[in-house]
Amino acid sequence: MRAAHKRWTLLALLTAVLLVAFLTLSRSRPATIHAVAITFVGYTNAPGNNWRFALFSVSNQASYAIKWRGSWVEVEGKSDHEGETVNPNLPGSTRQPLLEAGGAVTMAIGEPLFQSESGRWRYGMRYVPNNWRERWFDFSVRHKLPNGIGPIVFVDARRLLNPTNFITVTTSWLTK
């Protein structure tokens, strides 16, 4: 009985050491700005509405899934980003936080300019590769699990959510 207990303890310890070694030594492929392409498709409007929406195709050209970390609309000459306007009757009003490798999604983003305004604007987004750190962080938050055990930290949430780790992609400027 005592020998079986020692074997299980040794097996559990060996498994824990291998898991920590795997998580520590595995390196994610670096994300590049060319992993995501945002293409302007054209303009549309919702039925019974005069507000123009630009249709964009967001495609993941990388071999890994990406995770959205925010999107916005920029107006030329303004320093602040604006939230995008979406319409539930047009594509892109609901989207998944993940875009799989090779996947694409069409989004309709409302022009940020009022009818009387003119100018240039563009759509931008931030993403990160959906690597094991991102998946563990999401899983641990959903299930209220720790991000580490004692001095061993699996995922440093502050580093993971640091905006300097995000890749930013914008469209070309559009004119109203």
VMD Tcl script that builds the backbone (N, CA, C; Angstrom):
set m [mol new atoms 528]
animate dup $m
set s [atomselect $m all]
$s set {name element resname resid chain x y z} {
  {N N MET 1 A 0.826 -1.195 0.000}
  {CA C MET 1 A 0.000 0.000 0.000}
  {C C MET 1 A 0.867 1.255 0.000}
  {N N ARG 2 A 1.881 1.261 0.814}
  {CA C ARG 2 A 2.774 2.414 0.907}
  {C C ARG 2 A 3.545 2.603 -0.394}
  {N N ALA 3 A 3.940 1.526 -1.076}
  {CA C ALA 3 A 4.670 1.598 -2.338}
  {C C ALA 3 A 3.781 2.197 -3.434}
  {N N ALA 4 A 2.506 1.841 -3.451}
  {CA C ALA 4 A 1.577 2.390 -4.442}
  {C C ALA 4 A 1.395 3.895 -4.227}
  {N N HIS 5 A 1.331 4.301 -2.967}
  {CA C HIS 5 A 1.197 5.729 -2.654}
  {C C HIS 5 A 2.428 6.493 -3.125}
  {N N LYS 6 A 3.609 5.944 -2.938}
  {CA C LYS 6 A 4.843 6.593 -3.379}
  {C C LYS 6 A 4.893 6.705 -4.900}
  {N N ARG 7 A 4.430 5.651 -5.588}
  {CA C ARG 7 A 4.416 5.691 -7.055}
  {C C ARG 7 A 3.485 6.781 -7.567}
  {N N TRP 8 A 2.297 6.897 -6.992}
  {CA C TRP 8 A 1.347 7.926 -7.423}
  {C C TRP 8 A 1.874 9.327 -7.114}
  {N N THR 9 A 2.515 9.481 -5.993}
  {CA C THR 9 A 3.105 10.774 -5.642}
  {C C THR 9 A 4.210 11.135 -6.619}
  {N N LEU 10 A 5.065 10.171 -6.929}
  {CA C LEU 10 A 6.145 10.402 -7.881}
  {C C LEU 10 A 5.587 10.725 -9.267}
  {N N LEU 11 A 4.556 9.989 -9.691}
  {CA C LEU 11 A 3.941 10.238 -10.985}
  {C C LEU 11 A 3.305 11.639 -11.033}
  {N N ALA 12 A 2.634 12.049 -9.975}
  {CA C ALA 12 A 2.025 13.383 -9.926}
  {C C ALA 12 A 3.100 14.468 -9.942}
  {N N LEU 13 A 4.170 14.260 -9.217}
  {CA C LEU 13 A 5.264 15.221 -9.199}
  {C C LEU 13 A 5.932 15.328 -10.566}
  {N N LEU 14 A 6.165 14.200 -11.201}
  {CA C LEU 14 A 6.772 14.191 -12.533}
  {C C LEU 14 A 5.863 14.887 -13.550}
  {N N THR 15 A 4.577 14.641 -13.480}
  {CA C THR 15 A 3.621 15.293 -14.372}
  {C C THR 15 A 3.622 16.804 -14.159}
  {N N ALA 16 A 3.650 17.241 -12.912}
  {CA C ALA 16 A 3.676 18.677 -12.616}
  {C C ALA 16 A 4.952 19.321 -13.141}
  {N N VAL 17 A 6.090 18.656 -12.962}
  {CA C VAL 17 A 7.358 19.196 -13.454}
  {C C VAL 17 A 7.348 19.280 -14.975}
  {N N LEU 18 A 6.848 18.257 -15.655}
  {CA C LEU 18 A 6.778 18.286 -17.114}
  {C C LEU 18 A 5.824 19.374 -17.608}
  {N N LEU 19 A 4.710 19.556 -16.932}
  {CA C LEU 19 A 3.762 20.604 -17.317}
  {C C LEU 19 A 4.388 21.984 -17.158}
  {N N VAL 20 A 5.049 22.231 -16.043}
  {CA C VAL 20 A 5.696 23.527 -15.829}
  {C C VAL 20 A 6.799 23.735 -16.859}
  {N N ALA 21 A 7.579 22.701 -17.145}
  {CA C ALA 21 A 8.646 22.820 -18.148}
  {C C ALA 21 A 8.059 23.121 -19.525}
  {N N PHE 22 A 6.981 22.437 -19.884}
  {CA C PHE 22 A 6.342 22.675 -21.179}
  {C C PHE 22 A 5.834 24.104 -21.285}
  {N N LEU 23 A 5.144 24.570 -20.248}
  {CA C LEU 23 A 4.583 25.921 -20.273}
  {C C LEU 23 A 5.669 26.988 -20.270}
  {N N THR 24 A 6.754 26.722 -19.584}
  {CA C THR 24 A 7.838 27.689 -19.506}
  {C C THR 24 A 8.651 27.739 -20.786}
  {N N LEU 25 A 8.918 26.591 -21.376}
  {CA C LEU 25 A 9.806 26.528 -22.523}
  {C C LEU 25 A 9.103 26.734 -23.856}
  {N N SER 26 A 7.795 26.555 -23.894}
  {CA C SER 26 A 7.104 26.726 -25.173}
  {C C SER 26 A 7.050 28.204 -25.526}
  {N N ARG 27 A 7.346 28.488 -26.746}
  {CA C ARG 27 A 7.353 29.863 -27.231}
  {C C ARG 27 A 6.282 30.013 -28.288}
  {N N SER 28 A 5.552 31.084 -28.203}
  {CA C SER 28 A 4.532 31.370 -29.203}
  {C C SER 28 A 5.194 31.999 -30.414}
  {N N ARG 29 A 4.590 31.746 -31.563}
  {CA C ARG 29 A 5.067 32.431 -32.760}
  {C C ARG 29 A 4.777 33.908 -32.620}
  {N N PRO 30 A 5.698 34.750 -33.017}
  {CA C PRO 30 A 5.436 36.185 -32.902}
  {C C PRO 30 A 4.344 36.614 -33.877}
  {N N ALA 31 A 3.470 37.462 -33.398}
  {CA C ALA 31 A 2.411 37.990 -34.258}
  {C C ALA 31 A 2.984 39.086 -35.136}
  {N N THR 32 A 2.441 39.202 -36.311}
  {CA C THR 32 A 2.879 40.259 -37.208}
  {C C THR 32 A 1.671 41.069 -37.650}
  {N N ILE 33 A 1.930 42.267 -38.095}
  {CA C ILE 33 A 0.858 43.144 -38.551}
  {C C ILE 33 A 0.199 42.584 -39.814}
  {N N HIS 34 A 0.902 41.735 -40.553}
  {CA C HIS 34 A 0.367 41.178 -41.793}
  {C C HIS 34 A -0.533 39.965 -41.555}
  {N N ALA 35 A -0.717 39.588 -40.306}
  {CA C ALA 35 A -1.565 38.441 -40.009}
  {C C ALA 35 A -3.038 38.754 -40.251}
  {N N VAL 36 A -3.424 40.007 -40.137}
  {CA C VAL 36 A -4.819 40.411 -40.302}
  {C C VAL 36 A -4.911 41.443 -41.413}
  {N N ALA 37 A -5.867 41.239 -42.298}
  {CA C ALA 37 A -6.111 42.194 -43.382}
  {C C ALA 37 A -7.531 42.726 -43.240}
  {N N ILE 38 A -7.663 44.036 -43.323}
  {CA C ILE 38 A -8.985 44.666 -43.317}
  {C C ILE 38 A -9.176 45.296 -44.687}
  {N N THR 39 A -10.178 44.824 -45.411}
  {CA C THR 39 A -10.426 45.280 -46.777}
  {C C THR 39 A -11.763 46.002 -46.846}
  {N N PHE 40 A -11.769 47.173 -47.455}
  {CA C PHE 40 A -13.002 47.920 -47.666}
  {C C PHE 40 A -13.764 47.259 -48.816}
  {N N VAL 41 A -15.031 46.916 -48.572}
  {CA C VAL 41 A -15.850 46.236 -49.574}
  {C C VAL 41 A -16.766 47.211 -50.304}
  {N N GLY 42 A -17.343 48.152 -49.580}
  {CA C GLY 42 A -18.268 49.110 -50.179}
  {C C GLY 42 A -19.141 49.732 -49.103}
  {N N TYR 43 A -20.156 50.461 -49.525}
  {CA C TYR 43 A -21.077 51.115 -48.592}
  {C C TYR 43 A -22.451 50.469 -48.677}
  {N N THR 44 A -23.188 50.544 -47.574}
  {CA C THR 44 A -24.563 50.067 -47.521}
  {C C THR 44 A -25.302 50.898 -46.481}
  {N N ASN 45 A -26.584 50.674 -46.367}
  {CA C ASN 45 A -27.357 51.265 -45.287}
  {C C ASN 45 A -28.456 50.289 -44.909}
  {N N ALA 46 A -28.931 50.420 -43.685}
  {CA C ALA 46 A -30.013 49.553 -43.218}
  {C C ALA 46 A -31.317 50.031 -43.833}
  {N N PRO 47 A -32.287 49.139 -44.059}
  {CA C PRO 47 A -33.577 49.548 -44.623}
  {C C PRO 47 A -34.234 50.635 -43.759}
  {N N GLY 48 A -34.727 51.684 -44.428}
  {CA C GLY 48 A -35.408 52.761 -43.724}
  {C C GLY 48 A -34.476 53.681 -42.952}
  {N N ASN 49 A -33.181 53.650 -43.279}
  {CA C ASN 49 A -32.206 54.449 -42.552}
  {C C ASN 49 A -31.276 55.107 -43.567}
  {N N ASN 50 A -30.986 56.371 -43.417}
  {CA C ASN 50 A -30.103 57.062 -44.349}
  {C C ASN 50 A -28.639 57.054 -43.924}
  {N N TRP 51 A -28.345 56.501 -42.766}
  {CA C TRP 51 A -26.975 56.489 -42.269}
  {C C TRP 51 A -26.153 55.479 -43.064}
  {N N ARG 52 A -25.035 55.931 -43.641}
  {CA C ARG 52 A -24.181 55.040 -44.428}
  {C C ARG 52 A -23.268 54.209 -43.528}
  {N N PHE 53 A -23.115 52.959 -43.911}
  {CA C PHE 53 A -22.218 52.043 -43.221}
  {C C PHE 53 A -21.195 51.526 -44.222}
  {N N ALA 54 A -19.954 51.509 -43.815}
  {CA C ALA 54 A -18.892 50.947 -44.648}
  {C C ALA 54 A -18.778 49.464 -44.333}
  {N N LEU 55 A -18.740 48.648 -45.360}
  {CA C LEU 55 A -18.551 47.207 -45.183}
  {C C LEU 55 A -17.066 46.886 -45.265}
  {N N PHE 56 A -16.568 46.179 -44.259}
  {CA C PHE 56 A -15.174 45.752 -44.226}
  {C C PHE 56 A -15.120 44.241 -44.082}
  {N N SER 57 A -14.168 43.636 -44.752}
  {CA C SER 57 A -13.878 42.218 -44.570}
  {C C SER 57 A -12.605 42.127 -43.729}
  {N N VAL 58 A -12.722 41.518 -42.559}
  {CA C VAL 58 A -11.571 41.303 -41.683}
  {C C VAL 58 A -11.184 39.846 -41.826}
  {N N SER 59 A -9.978 39.592 -42.332}
  {CA C SER 59 A -9.551 38.204 -42.554}
  {C C SER 59 A -8.265 37.915 -41.807}
  {N N ASN 60 A -8.231 36.727 -41.228}
  {CA C ASN 60 A -7.057 36.254 -40.509}
  {C C ASN 60 A -6.217 35.438 -41.480}
  {N N GLN 61 A -5.076 35.965 -41.857}
  {CA C GLN 61 A -4.210 35.288 -42.817}
  {C C GLN 61 A -3.083 34.524 -42.141}
  {N N ALA 62 A -3.125 34.464 -40.822}
  {CA C ALA 62 A -2.094 33.753 -40.061}
  {C C ALA 62 A -2.472 32.286 -39.890}
  {N N SER 63 A -1.523 31.503 -39.434}
  {CA C SER 63 A -1.772 30.076 -39.198}
  {C C SER 63 A -2.252 29.822 -37.775}
  {N N TYR 64 A -2.611 30.866 -37.059}
  {CA C TYR 64 A -3.090 30.748 -35.688}
  {C C TYR 64 A -4.325 31.631 -35.515}
  {N N ALA 65 A -5.137 31.300 -34.522}
  {CA C ALA 65 A -6.327 32.102 -34.226}
  {C C ALA 65 A -5.899 33.414 -33.586}
  {N N ILE 66 A -6.692 34.451 -33.801}
  {CA C ILE 66 A -6.430 35.747 -33.188}
  {C C ILE 66 A -7.593 36.121 -32.291}
  {N N LYS 67 A -7.300 36.981 -31.334}
  {CA C LYS 67 A -8.308 37.424 -30.386}
  {C C LYS 67 A -8.411 38.943 -30.437}
  {N N TRP 68 A -9.645 39.450 -30.554}
  {CA C TRP 68 A -9.875 40.888 -30.581}
  {C C TRP 68 A -9.526 41.483 -29.232}
  {N N ARG 69 A -8.891 42.639 -29.248}
  {CA C ARG 69 A -8.607 43.396 -28.030}
  {C C ARG 69 A -9.137 44.817 -28.153}
  {N N GLY 70 A -10.051 45.027 -29.066}
  {CA C GLY 70 A -10.681 46.341 -29.190}
  {C C GLY 70 A -10.694 46.826 -30.621}
  {N N SER 71 A -11.644 47.693 -30.915}
  {CA C SER 71 A -11.731 48.306 -32.232}
  {C C SER 71 A -12.337 49.692 -32.072}
  {N N TRP 72 A -12.127 50.523 -33.061}
  {CA C TRP 72 A -12.529 51.915 -32.973}
  {C C TRP 72 A -12.609 52.536 -34.355}
  {N N VAL 73 A -13.058 53.775 -34.383}
  {CA C VAL 73 A -13.085 54.586 -35.590}
  {C C VAL 73 A -12.263 55.841 -35.303}
  {N N GLU 74 A -11.440 56.230 -36.251}
  {CA C GLU 74 A -10.637 57.451 -36.133}
  {C C GLU 74 A -11.131 58.461 -37.158}
  {N N VAL 75 A -11.231 59.710 -36.764}
  {CA C VAL 75 A -11.538 60.804 -37.678}
  {C C VAL 75 A -10.264 61.618 -37.819}
  {N N GLU 76 A -9.876 61.881 -39.056}
  {CA C GLU 76 A -8.643 62.611 -39.306}
  {C C GLU 76 A -8.685 63.974 -38.621}
  {N N GLY 77 A -7.619 64.301 -37.917}
  {CA C GLY 77 A -7.520 65.578 -37.220}
  {C C GLY 77 A -7.967 65.524 -35.773}
  {N N LYS 78 A -8.632 64.456 -35.355}
  {CA C LYS 78 A -9.049 64.302 -33.960}
  {C C LYS 78 A -8.110 63.304 -33.283}
  {N N SER 79 A -7.696 63.618 -32.084}
  {CA C SER 79 A -6.737 62.755 -31.394}
  {C C SER 79 A -7.403 61.574 -30.691}
  {N N ASP 80 A -8.683 61.679 -30.389}
  {CA C ASP 80 A -9.373 60.607 -29.668}
  {C C ASP 80 A -9.993 59.598 -30.624}
  {N N HIS 81 A -9.968 58.342 -30.212}
  {CA C HIS 81 A -10.668 57.298 -30.957}
  {C C HIS 81 A -12.136 57.316 -30.551}
  {N N GLU 82 A -13.007 56.943 -31.468}
  {CA C GLU 82 A -14.434 56.857 -31.196}
  {C C GLU 82 A -14.869 55.400 -31.283}
  {N N GLY 83 A -15.894 55.052 -30.534}
  {CA C GLY 83 A -16.459 53.722 -30.644}
  {C C GLY 83 A -17.157 53.573 -31.980}
  {N N GLU 84 A -17.100 52.374 -32.535}
  {CA C GLU 84 A -17.749 52.197 -33.836}
  {C C GLU 84 A -19.263 52.083 -33.666}
  {N N THR 85 A -19.985 52.497 -34.684}
  {CA C THR 85 A -21.438 52.391 -34.709}
  {C C THR 85 A -21.799 51.179 -35.540}
  {N N VAL 86 A -22.611 50.296 -34.968}
  {CA C VAL 86 A -23.068 49.115 -35.695}
  {C C VAL 86 A -24.588 49.099 -35.688}
  {N N ASN 87 A -25.169 48.345 -36.584}
  {CA C ASN 87 A -26.613 48.219 -36.682}
  {C C ASN 87 A -26.937 46.732 -36.624}
  {N N PRO 88 A -27.874 46.303 -35.761}
  {CA C PRO 88 A -28.169 44.869 -35.644}
  {C C PRO 88 A -28.715 44.244 -36.930}
  {N N ASN 89 A -29.161 45.069 -37.879}
  {CA C ASN 89 A -29.670 44.549 -39.144}
  {C C ASN 89 A -28.571 44.358 -40.188}
  {N N LEU 90 A -27.351 44.755 -39.855}
  {CA C LEU 90 A -26.230 44.643 -40.785}
  {C C LEU 90 A -25.172 43.705 -40.207}
  {N N PRO 91 A -24.288 43.173 -41.062}
  {CA C PRO 91 A -23.278 42.240 -40.564}
  {C C PRO 91 A -22.303 42.906 -39.598}
  {N N GLY 92 A -21.836 42.118 -38.648}
  {CA C GLY 92 A -20.801 42.574 -37.736}
  {C C GLY 92 A -21.296 43.156 -36.433}
  {N N SER 93 A -22.624 43.239 -36.241}
  {CA C SER 93 A -23.111 43.805 -34.988}
  {C C SER 93 A -22.811 42.863 -33.821}
  {N N THR 94 A -22.787 41.589 -34.083}
  {CA C THR 94 A -22.344 40.616 -33.082}
  {C C THR 94 A -21.190 39.834 -33.705}
  {N N ARG 95 A -20.125 39.739 -32.977}
  {CA C ARG 95 A -18.974 38.995 -33.483}
  {C C ARG 95 A -18.345 38.223 -32.346}
  {N N GLN 96 A -17.694 37.174 -32.712}
  {CA C GLN 96 A -17.001 36.346 -31.739}
  {C C GLN 96 A -15.662 37.001 -31.398}
  {N N PRO 97 A -15.169 36.806 -30.177}
  {CA C PRO 97 A -13.880 37.410 -29.831}
  {C C PRO 97 A -12.701 36.735 -30.528}
  {N N LEU 98 A -12.917 35.546 -31.083}
  {CA C LEU 98 A -11.844 34.823 -31.771}
  {C C LEU 98 A -12.121 34.752 -33.262}
  {N N LEU 99 A -11.053 34.879 -34.029}
  {CA C LEU 99 A -11.127 34.667 -35.466}
  {C C LEU 99 A -10.119 33.572 -35.783}
  {N N GLU 100 A -10.624 32.429 -36.197}
  {CA C GLU 100 A -9.770 31.268 -36.446}
  {C C GLU 100 A -8.808 31.502 -37.602}
  {N N ALA 101 A -7.781 30.688 -37.681}
  {CA C ALA 101 A -6.802 30.772 -38.761}
  {C C ALA 101 A -7.514 30.626 -40.098}
  {N N GLY 102 A -7.252 31.537 -41.010}
  {CA C GLY 102 A -7.880 31.498 -42.322}
  {C C GLY 102 A -9.308 31.996 -42.349}
  {N N GLY 103 A -9.859 32.389 -41.216}
  {CA C GLY 103 A -11.244 32.837 -41.145}
  {C C GLY 103 A -11.408 34.292 -41.552}
  {N N ALA 104 A -12.649 34.661 -41.826}
  {CA C ALA 104 A -12.960 36.043 -42.197}
  {C C ALA 104 A -14.341 36.388 -41.671}
  {N N VAL 105 A -14.550 37.672 -41.442}
  {CA C VAL 105 A -15.847 38.164 -40.990}
  {C C VAL 105 A -16.103 39.489 -41.688}
  {N N THR 106 A -17.364 39.732 -42.056}
  {CA C THR 106 A -17.755 40.997 -42.665}
  {C C THR 106 A -18.377 41.869 -41.591}
  {N N MET 107 A -17.982 43.128 -41.586}
  {CA C MET 107 A -18.484 44.053 -40.574}
  {C C MET 107 A -18.982 45.323 -41.244}
  {N N ALA 108 A -20.105 45.842 -40.753}
  {CA C ALA 108 A -20.639 47.123 -41.223}
  {C C ALA 108 A -20.410 48.142 -40.120}
  {N N ILE 109 A -19.592 49.137 -40.417}
  {CA C ILE 109 A -19.234 50.165 -39.437}
  {C C ILE 109 A -19.792 51.502 -39.917}
  {N N GLY 110 A -20.560 52.150 -39.064}
  {CA C GLY 110 A -21.180 53.427 -39.420}
  {C C GLY 110 A -20.177 54.547 -39.569}
  {N N GLU 111 A -20.431 55.418 -40.535}
  {CA C GLU 111 A -19.580 56.593 -40.712}
  {C C GLU 111 A -19.669 57.451 -39.454}
  {N N PRO 112 A -18.537 57.899 -38.940}
  {CA C PRO 112 A -18.570 58.692 -37.705}
  {C C PRO 112 A -18.912 60.158 -37.932}
  {N N LEU 113 A -19.073 60.557 -39.162}
  {CA C LEU 113 A -19.317 61.959 -39.477}
  {C C LEU 113 A -20.812 62.219 -39.620}
  {N N PHE 114 A -21.260 63.360 -39.121}
  {CA C PHE 114 A -22.662 63.748 -39.278}
  {C C PHE 114 A -22.923 64.136 -40.726}
  {N N GLN 115 A -24.201 64.239 -41.078}
  {CA C GLN 115 A -24.575 64.553 -42.456}
  {C C GLN 115 A -23.915 65.841 -42.946}
  {N N SER 116 A -23.791 66.837 -42.072}
  {CA C SER 116 A -23.240 68.137 -42.476}
  {C C SER 116 A -21.709 68.142 -42.511}
  {N N GLU 117 A -21.072 67.120 -41.930}
  {CA C GLU 117 A -19.612 67.083 -41.866}
  {C C GLU 117 A -19.031 66.362 -43.071}
  {N N SER 118 A -17.805 66.682 -43.366}
  {CA C SER 118 A -17.070 65.940 -44.374}
  {C C SER 118 A -15.670 65.705 -43.822}
  {N N GLY 119 A -14.961 64.816 -44.413}
  {CA C GLY 119 A -13.614 64.531 -43.933}
  {C C GLY 119 A -13.236 63.093 -44.191}
  {N N ARG 120 A -12.131 62.707 -43.622}
  {CA C ARG 120 A -11.643 61.334 -43.799}
  {C C ARG 120 A -11.689 60.605 -42.464}
  {N N TRP 121 A -11.931 59.318 -42.535}
  {CA C TRP 121 A -11.987 58.479 -41.353}
  {C C TRP 121 A -11.500 57.092 -41.703}
  {N N ARG 122 A -11.198 56.303 -40.667}
  {CA C ARG 122 A -10.779 54.914 -40.874}
  {C C ARG 122 A -11.159 54.062 -39.677}
  {N N TYR 123 A -11.181 52.766 -39.923}
  {CA C TYR 123 A -11.502 51.773 -38.902}
  {C C TYR 123 A -10.208 51.113 -38.453}
  {N N GLY 124 A -10.075 50.870 -37.161}
  {CA C GLY 124 A -8.888 50.211 -36.634}
  {C C GLY 124 A -9.257 49.153 -35.607}
  {N N MET 125 A -8.369 48.193 -35.432}
  {CA C MET 125 A -8.593 47.145 -34.431}
  {C C MET 125 A -7.264 46.695 -33.854}
  {N N ARG 126 A -7.328 46.120 -32.663}
  {CA C ARG 126 A -6.168 45.516 -32.018}
  {C C ARG 126 A -6.457 44.040 -31.829}
  {N N TYR 127 A -5.410 43.244 -31.942}
  {CA C TYR 127 A -5.558 41.812 -31.719}
  {C C TYR 127 A -4.283 41.247 -31.121}
  {N N VAL 128 A -4.407 40.040 -30.612}
  {CA C VAL 128 A -3.266 39.268 -30.120}
  {C C VAL 128 A -3.432 37.845 -30.616}
  {N N PRO 129 A -2.340 37.103 -30.770}
  {CA C PRO 129 A -2.481 35.682 -31.100}
  {C C PRO 129 A -3.164 34.960 -29.937}
  {N N ASN 130 A -4.021 34.032 -30.228}
  {CA C ASN 130 A -4.706 33.277 -29.181}
  {C C ASN 130 A -3.820 32.094 -28.783}
  {N N ASN 131 A -2.743 32.386 -28.078}
  {CA C ASN 131 A -1.801 31.345 -27.667}
  {C C ASN 131 A -2.246 30.699 -26.360}
  {N N TRP 132 A -1.439 29.811 -25.833}
  {CA C TRP 132 A -1.832 29.091 -24.611}
  {C C TRP 132 A -1.986 30.039 -23.423}
  {N N ARG 133 A -1.218 31.116 -23.377}
  {CA C ARG 133 A -1.353 32.064 -22.269}
  {C C ARG 133 A -2.734 32.741 -22.291}
  {N N GLU 134 A -3.157 33.149 -23.485}
  {CA C GLU 134 A -4.478 33.763 -23.628}
  {C C GLU 134 A -5.577 32.767 -23.237}
  {N N ARG 135 A -5.453 31.538 -23.718}
  {CA C ARG 135 A -6.472 30.528 -23.414}
  {C C ARG 135 A -6.511 30.213 -21.926}
  {N N TRP 136 A -5.331 30.086 -21.296}
  {CA C TRP 136 A -5.301 29.801 -19.860}
  {C C TRP 136 A -5.895 30.968 -19.077}
  {N N PHE 137 A -5.552 32.196 -19.472}
  {CA C PHE 137 A -6.089 33.365 -18.783}
  {C C PHE 137 A -7.616 33.384 -18.868}
  {N N ASP 138 A -8.182 33.162 -20.048}
  {CA C ASP 138 A -9.641 33.129 -20.211}
  {C C ASP 138 A -10.261 32.016 -19.371}
  {N N PHE 139 A -9.650 30.836 -19.436}
  {CA C PHE 139 A -10.161 29.691 -18.676}
  {C C PHE 139 A -10.105 29.972 -17.178}
  {N N SER 140 A -8.981 30.531 -16.708}
  {CA C SER 140 A -8.837 30.785 -15.279}
  {C C SER 140 A -9.798 31.871 -14.794}
  {N N VAL 141 A -10.053 32.867 -15.623}
  {CA C VAL 141 A -11.011 33.910 -15.230}
  {C C VAL 141 A -12.426 33.339 -15.179}
  {N N ARG 142 A -12.795 32.560 -16.202}
  {CA C ARG 142 A -14.140 31.967 -16.227}
  {C C ARG 142 A -14.387 31.040 -15.055}
  {N N HIS 143 A -13.361 30.290 -14.653}
  {CA C HIS 143 A -13.535 29.280 -13.604}
  {C C HIS 143 A -12.923 29.694 -12.269}
  {N N LYS 144 A -12.507 30.963 -12.178}
  {CA C LYS 144 A -11.944 31.518 -10.945}
  {C C LYS 144 A -10.770 30.687 -10.435}
  {N N LEU 145 A -9.854 30.376 -11.347}
  {CA C LEU 145 A -8.654 29.618 -11.003}
  {C C LEU 145 A -7.470 30.564 -10.867}
  {N N PRO 146 A -6.457 30.154 -10.130}
  {CA C PRO 146 A -5.275 31.022 -9.988}
  {C C PRO 146 A -4.451 31.040 -11.267}
  {N N ASN 147 A -3.707 32.113 -11.463}
  {CA C ASN 147 A -2.805 32.216 -12.613}
  {C C ASN 147 A -1.418 31.691 -12.278}
  {N N GLY 148 A -1.286 31.081 -11.135}
  {CA C GLY 148 A -0.011 30.506 -10.741}
  {C C GLY 148 A -0.144 29.791 -9.419}
  {N N ILE 149 A 0.933 29.134 -9.032}
  {CA C ILE 149 A 0.979 28.426 -7.757}
  {C C ILE 149 A 2.231 28.915 -7.044}
  {N N GLY 150 A 2.026 29.648 -5.957}
  {CA C GLY 150 A 3.169 30.184 -5.212}
  {C C GLY 150 A 4.012 31.081 -6.099}
  {N N PRO 151 A 5.331 30.828 -6.135}
  {CA C PRO 151 A 6.197 31.677 -6.958}
  {C C PRO 151 A 6.128 31.359 -8.456}
  {N N ILE 152 A 5.467 30.281 -8.816}
  {CA C ILE 152 A 5.347 29.890 -10.225}
  {C C ILE 152 A 4.117 30.567 -10.810}
  {N N VAL 153 A 4.332 31.455 -11.754}
  {CA C VAL 153 A 3.240 32.197 -12.390}
  {C C VAL 153 A 3.067 31.653 -13.805}
  {N N PHE 154 A 1.883 31.108 -14.093}
  {CA C PHE 154 A 1.603 30.600 -15.436}
  {C C PHE 154 A 1.407 31.752 -16.416}
  {N N VAL 155 A 0.586 32.720 -15.998}
  {CA C VAL 155 A 0.266 33.858 -16.857}
  {C C VAL 155 A 0.277 35.116 -16.010}
  {N N ASP 156 A 1.064 36.094 -16.410}
  {CA C ASP 156 A 1.085 37.389 -15.750}
  {C C ASP 156 A 0.028 38.257 -16.434}
  {N N ALA 157 A -1.105 38.444 -15.767}
  {CA C ALA 157 A -2.234 39.161 -16.374}
  {C C ALA 157 A -1.872 40.595 -16.730}
  {N N ARG 158 A -1.069 41.264 -15.914}
  {CA C ARG 158 A -0.687 42.650 -16.233}
  {C C ARG 158 A 0.111 42.710 -17.530}
  {N N ARG 159 A 1.007 41.759 -17.709}
  {CA C ARG 159 A 1.813 41.738 -18.929}
  {C C ARG 159 A 0.954 41.350 -20.133}
  {N N LEU 160 A 0.069 40.386 -19.919}
  {CA C LEU 160 A -0.791 39.908 -20.996}
  {C C LEU 160 A -1.713 41.010 -21.509}
  {N N LEU 161 A -2.236 41.826 -20.612}
  {CA C LEU 161 A -3.188 42.871 -20.988}
  {C C LEU 161 A -2.526 44.220 -21.256}
  {N N ASN 162 A -1.209 44.257 -21.267}
  {CA C ASN 162 A -0.480 45.483 -21.555}
  {C C ASN 162 A -0.683 45.847 -23.028}
  {N N PRO 163 A -1.162 47.046 -23.325}
  {CA C PRO 163 A -1.424 47.435 -24.718}
  {C C PRO 163 A -0.210 47.366 -25.641}
  {N N THR 164 A 0.994 47.380 -25.081}
  {CA C THR 164 A 2.177 47.285 -25.950}
  {C C THR 164 A 2.320 45.899 -26.563}
  {N N ASN 165 A 1.584 44.922 -26.059}
  {CA C ASN 165 A 1.629 43.570 -26.617}
  {C C ASN 165 A 0.625 43.361 -27.748}
  {N N PHE 166 A -0.207 44.358 -28.029}
  {CA C PHE 166 A -1.243 44.223 -29.047}
  {C C PHE 166 A -0.690 44.603 -30.413}
  {N N ILE 167 A -1.250 44.008 -31.445}
  {CA C ILE 167 A -0.948 44.372 -32.824}
  {C C ILE 167 A -2.114 45.232 -33.304}
  {N N THR 168 A -1.819 46.388 -33.889}
  {CA C THR 168 A -2.845 47.312 -34.354}
  {C C THR 168 A -2.873 47.320 -35.880}
  {N N VAL 169 A -4.074 47.222 -36.430}
  {CA C VAL 169 A -4.276 47.262 -37.877}
  {C C VAL 169 A -5.358 48.297 -38.166}
  {N N THR 170 A -5.136 49.140 -39.161}
  {CA C THR 170 A -6.146 50.124 -39.568}
  {C C THR 170 A -6.387 50.026 -41.066}
  {N N THR 171 A -7.544 50.523 -41.479}
  {CA C THR 171 A -7.839 50.581 -42.907}
  {C C THR 171 A -7.181 51.831 -43.480}
  {N N SER 172 A -7.251 51.961 -44.779}
  {CA C SER 172 A -6.822 53.219 -45.387}
  {C C SER 172 A -7.904 54.257 -45.087}
  {N N TRP 173 A -7.575 55.520 -45.252}
  {CA C TRP 173 A -8.524 56.591 -44.968}
  {C C TRP 173 A -9.655 56.566 -45.991}
  {N N LEU 174 A -10.873 56.717 -45.501}
  {CA C LEU 174 A -12.068 56.793 -46.335}
  {C C LEU 174 A -12.571 58.227 -46.336}
  {N N THR 175 A -13.091 58.673 -47.453}
  {CA C THR 175 A -13.623 60.022 -47.551}
  {C C THR 175 A -15.135 59.961 -47.645}
  {N N LYS 176 A -15.776 60.838 -46.914}
  {CA C LYS 176 A -17.245 60.868 -46.949}
  {C C LYS 176 A -17.694 61.493 -48.243}
}
mol reanalyze $m
mol bondsrecalc $m
mol representation Tube
mol addrep $m
